[in-house]
Amino acid sequence: MNDASPSTSMAGQAEALALRYGKDAMPEAGPWNAVIGSMMTHRSVRGYKPDALPPHTLETIMAAAQSAATSSNLQTWSVVAISDPVVRAELAKIANNQKHITECPLFLCFLADVSRNERLGAAEKKTLEGLPYLETFLVAAIDAALAAQNAVVAAESLGLSTVYIGAMRNDVKRTAELLGLPSGAVCVFGLCVGYAKPGSENEVKPRLAQSAVLFHDKYTAAGDDGHRAAYDAELTRYSKRFEMSQYTWTERVLNRLGPLKSLNGRDKLKAALEALGFPLR
Ligand SMILES: Cc1cc2nc3c(=O)[nH]c(=O)nc-3n(C[C@H](O)[C@H](O)[C@H](O)COP(=O)(O)O)c2cc1C
């Protein structure tokens, strides 16, 4: 982490909070340090230089990922790092031709993976009765997400950029074939890692105000309309700068969750997961 970065100083704190929430919705400034400063500057990057990563960056990123909490220490996740350009190209096709998948120097497929535990059970000649349940799949998917986010924080602290690729779930069966996955393992998302191409660095994307997502003692939807209007205005300012097609958050939510076709085949995910060894009982 670069300690001279403005986001590690108190002035940097105000600047970082303003970028994340907009000047009108900044929360009160609390404790601050370089780790938080780095996290606050996160943005997804969709264009990468071909430059290789320093030696053993993958091992460092994995050590950070494996340091995440894991439910009951079951460690029900794995990663497949994809170097083969042919496989990369096939994965990019599954993800609607997202070019950063073939472009980035490191592409990681994060798996929800109960197969290792299943093999342990078989070796010990024990039936793992809890394995076929939705709960166990959820544990594995949560574990994978926590590990991946640690990987992202580690990568960004090293000056690298990332973007998650949820579009790997457009076709989990084909992805599993390409990666040679055993039954009980599924790619829940990919992760591009590398150095941002000039012009692709992006800016911090504002989020909903904290009062929209943080409740004290009891949930309330009472403020929804006001929060939405304010956030629509904030995201419009951001989107216009990047000439994005959908300006408001309202438009984004309606487009993403409105038509079923926006799920890009993921409406069949339950059946596909069952076929990959997750009965989801
Ligand atoms: C699980 C997950 C899957 C995602 N999948 C994709 C994807 O397939 N393609 C993409 O360009 N961005 C993807 N993203 C990135 C989000 O679009 C991005 O995080 C969001 O717009 C907020 O922007 P920011 O990360 O720059 O703050 C994904 C993010 C998450 C958490």
The ligand as an SDF file (V2000), in Angstrom:
LIG
                    3D

 31 33  0  0  0  0  0  0  0  0999 V2000
  -20.3980  -11.1100   -7.6820 C   0  0  0  0  0  0  0  0  0  0  0  0
  -20.1660   -9.9910   -8.6800 C   0  0  0  0  0  0  0  0  0  0  0  0
  -20.2500  -10.2630  -10.0290 C   0  0  0  0  0  0  0  0  0  0  0  0
  -19.9560   -9.2640  -10.9710 C   0  0  0  0  0  0  0  0  0  0  0  0
  -19.9750   -9.5780  -12.2940 N   0  0  0  0  0  0  0  0  0  0  0  0
  -19.5600   -8.6640  -13.2020 C   0  0  0  0  0  0  0  0  0  0  0  0
  -19.4330   -9.0230  -14.5690 C   0  0  0  0  0  0  0  0  0  0  0  0
  -19.7220  -10.1490  -14.9960 O   0  0  0  0  0  0  0  0  0  0  0  0
  -18.9600   -8.0710  -15.4210 N   0  0  0  0  0  0  0  0  0  0  0  0
  -18.6140   -6.8210  -15.0070 C   0  0  0  0  0  0  0  0  0  0  0  0
  -18.1820   -6.0220  -15.8500 O   0  0  0  0  0  0  0  0  0  0  0  0
  -18.7370   -6.4570  -13.7130 N   0  0  0  0  0  0  0  0  0  0  0  0
  -19.1860   -7.3460  -12.8040 C   0  0  0  0  0  0  0  0  0  0  0  0
  -19.2660   -7.0070  -11.4740 N   0  0  0  0  0  0  0  0  0  0  0  0
  -18.8490   -5.6580  -11.0390 C   0  0  0  0  0  0  0  0  0  0  0  0
  -20.0340   -4.8020  -10.6580 C   0  0  0  0  0  0  0  0  0  0  0  0
  -20.7050   -4.3770  -11.8120 O   0  0  0  0  0  0  0  0  0  0  0  0
  -19.4910   -3.5940   -9.8740 C   0  0  0  0  0  0  0  0  0  0  0  0
  -18.9170   -4.0640   -8.6720 O   0  0  0  0  0  0  0  0  0  0  0  0
  -20.5890   -2.5820   -9.5280 C   0  0  0  0  0  0  0  0  0  0  0  0
  -21.0960   -1.9910  -10.6890 O   0  0  0  0  0  0  0  0  0  0  0  0
  -20.0560   -1.4880   -8.6090 C   0  0  0  0  0  0  0  0  0  0  0  0
  -18.9650   -0.8260   -9.2360 O   0  0  0  0  0  0  0  0  0  0  0  0
  -17.5300   -0.7650   -8.5560 P   0  0  0  0  0  0  0  0  0  0  0  0
  -17.0820   -2.1840   -8.2830 O   0  0  0  0  0  0  0  0  0  0  0  0
  -16.6380   -0.0770   -9.5570 O   0  0  0  0  0  0  0  0  0  0  0  0
  -17.6780    0.0130   -7.3050 O   0  0  0  0  0  0  0  0  0  0  0  0
  -19.6150   -7.9690  -10.5340 C   0  0  0  0  0  0  0  0  0  0  0  0
  -19.5580   -7.6940   -9.1510 C   0  0  0  0  0  0  0  0  0  0  0  0
  -19.8370   -8.6980   -8.2430 C   0  0  0  0  0  0  0  0  0  0  0  0
  -19.7500   -8.3950   -6.7720 C   0  0  0  0  0  0  0  0  0  0  0  0
  1  2  1  0
  2  3  1  0
  2 30  2  0
  3  4  2  0
  4  5  1  0
  4 28  1  0
  5  6  2  0
  6  7  1  0
  6 13  1  0
  7  8  2  0
  7  9  1  0
  9 10  1  0
 10 11  2  0
 10 12  1  0
 12 13  2  0
 13 14  1  0
 14 15  1  0
 14 28  1  0
 15 16  1  0
 16 17  1  0
 16 18  1  0
 18 19  1  0
 18 20  1  0
 20 21  1  0
 20 22  1  0
 22 23  1  0
 23 24  1  0
 24 25  2  0
 24 26  1  0
 24 27  1  0
 28 29  2  0
 29 30  1  0
 30 31  1  0
M  END
$$$$
